[in-house]
Amino acid sequence: MSGLPKCPQCGSEYAYEDGTMLVCPECAHEWPKDRTAATGETRVVRDSNGNVLADGDTVSVIKDLKVKGSSLVVKVGTRVKNIRLVEGDHDIDCKIEGIGAMQLKSAFVKKA
């Protein structure tokens, strides 16, 4: 076959590539190419310095970040405790004191 993994939802072996995604023609399930169910690989999230991040880590913000839809700004050096890693463009789910729940990109934080 083509060496592509089976669909994690229905197990079909007819998955195909569509840009950065893999697609199952039988159940229409889509999943990212970088995380495959067949090999059991998980995505590694790294901070701006290349350190591997994990759930529960504490990170510091390395750049002023504007909060969309608000006049608030997350300042440089803000420490964010107990992060949670998620799939998507913004890798980190967290709560920032004084601002609330938000998502951050791992490129704008460093491990504390």
Residue pairs with C-beta under 8 A, 6 or more apart in sequence:
1 13
2 16
4 15
4 16
4 17
4 22
5 15
5 22
5 36
5 37
5 38
5 39
6 12
6 13
6 15
6 37
6 38
7 13
7 15
7 24
7 26
7 27
7 29
7 37
8 29
8 31
8 37
9 24
9 27
9 29
10 24
10 26
10 27
10 29
12 24
12 25
12 26
12 27
14 24
14 25
14 26
15 22
15 23
15 24
15 25
16 22
16 23
16 25
17 23
17 33
18 30
20 32
20 33
20 34
21 30
21 31
21 32
21 33
22 30
22 31
22 32
22 33
22 36
23 29
23 30
24 30
31 37
32 43
32 87
34 41
34 43
35 41
35 42
35 43
35 87
43 87
44 52
45 52
45 53
45 85
45 91
45 92
45 106
46 52
46 53
46 106
47 53
47 59
47 106
47 107
47 109
47 110
47 111
48 62
48 106
48 107
48 108
48 109
48 110
49 110
49 111
51 110
51 111
53 59
53 83
53 85
53 91
53 92
53 106
53 109
53 111
54 85
55 83
55 84
55 85
56 82
56 83
56 84
57 83
57 111
57 112
58 79
58 80
58 81
58 82
58 83
58 111
58 112
59 79
59 80
59 83
59 92
59 109
59 110
59 111
59 112
60 77
60 78
60 79
60 80
60 109
60 110
60 112
61 74
61 75
61 76
61 77
61 78
61 80
61 104
61 108
61 109
62 76
62 108
62 109
62 110
63 76
63 108
64 73
64 74
64 75
64 76
65 73
65 74
65 104
65 108
66 72
66 73
67 73
67 74
67 99
67 102
72 99
74 96
74 99
74 102
78 96
79 112
80 92
80 94
80 95
80 96
80 104
80 109
81 94
82 94
82 95
83 92
83 93
83 94
84 92
84 93
84 94
85 91
85 92
85 93
86 92
86 93
86 103
88 103
89 105
90 103
90 104
90 105
91 104
91 105
91 106
92 103
92 104
92 105
92 106
92 109
93 101
93 103
94 101
94 102
94 103
94 104
95 101
95 102
96 102
